[in-house]
Amino acid sequence: MTIVNPTALTVVNLFFWVLLLGAFVIEAWAFVDVIRRPKAAFPAAAKQTKPIWLIILGVAFVIGIAGAVGYLTLLSFFPIIAFVAAAIYLVDVRPKVKAIGRGSSGQHMGPYGPW
């Protein structure tokens, strides 16, 4: 007598793997973006330094790889923490650092574009 349908379990596993793959894409995007940003823009935006973000997002990237290839499950704490770190960078840090990078080109930027 089986309690759980094996087909349903594989569908659930596939769903969680797709979530882990999506999280890996977000983590990779954040890691590549932090590499591209100038080092001086981070303190100018009143955020942590670039080396600290490189370490945080580098570890998140490695955890994302481990999740995407199946070494970690979504229900483990590590993939969740890695995704949250990448999300914080992309939502909070990246826009401010990006604005500092644009402002250094001599162009005045307002909330709706250049002026």
N, C-alpha and C positions, 0 to 999 in steps of 0.2 A: 504494500500500500504506500503510495507516494502522497506526501502532503503538499508539495510544491510542484507545479507543472514545469518541467525542464525547459520547455519552449519559452514560457513567460520569464524564466530566470535569465535566459540568454537575451531576451528583448530588453530587460531591465539593465543587464550588463552592457549591452550596446548603447543604451541611452546614457548611462554614466560615463562610458568611454567617450561618447560624443561631447559631453559636458567637459571632460578632462581635456579633450583635444581643443575645444573652444577656449578654455582657460589657458592652455599652452600658447595659443595664437596671441591672446591678450598679453601674456607675460613676455613673449618674444618681441612684440611690438613695443612694449614699454622699455625693454632692455636695449633694443636698437635705438630707440629715441633718446635715451639718456646718454648713449655713446655719442650721438650727433650734436648734442647741446654744448655750448661753450662753458668752460669751467667757471668763469667769472659771473655767469648769469645766475647761478644758484644762490650765492650769498647776496647778490643784488636783489633777488626776489624774496629774501628773508626765509629761505628754505635750507634744508641740510645741504652739505657740500656734495659735489659731484662724486667724489670717491665713495662716500657713504651710500649714495643711491646706486652706484655701480655694484657695490657689494650686495646690497639688499636685492636689487633686481637680477643680479647674476645668480644668486642663490635661488631666487624664485624661478628663473629660467631653467636651471638644472632640475629643480623639483618638478617643473612643468614637463620637461622631457621624460622624467621618470614616470609621471602620471600618464603621459601620452603613449608610452610604449608598454604600459601595463604593470610596472613595478609597484606603483602606489594606487590605492583606491580612492575614490572621491570622498568616502566617508572618513578617511584619515585626516588628521589635522593639518598636515603639511601642505597638501594642495590647496586647501581653503586659505591658509595663511599666505601662501605665495600669491594666490589670486587677489586677495585683499591688498597686499603690498603693491601689486601692479596697478590695481584699480585706484588706489590712493595717489600713486604717481600720475596716472593719466588724467584723473579728474581734478586734482588739487595742484600738484607741482608743475606739471607740463604746461598748462595755460599761462601760468605766471612767468615761468622761465622762457617760454616762447615769446611772450610779450616783451620781456627784457631784451631778448635777442633781436627782435624787430625794431625796438626803440633805438638801438645803437646804430642803426643805419642812417640816422639823421632825419627820419621821417616821423612826423608827429602823428600819433595814433590816438583817436578818441574811442568811445565805446562802440561807435558804429562804423569805424573806418578811419582813413587818413583825413587830416584837415590841414 
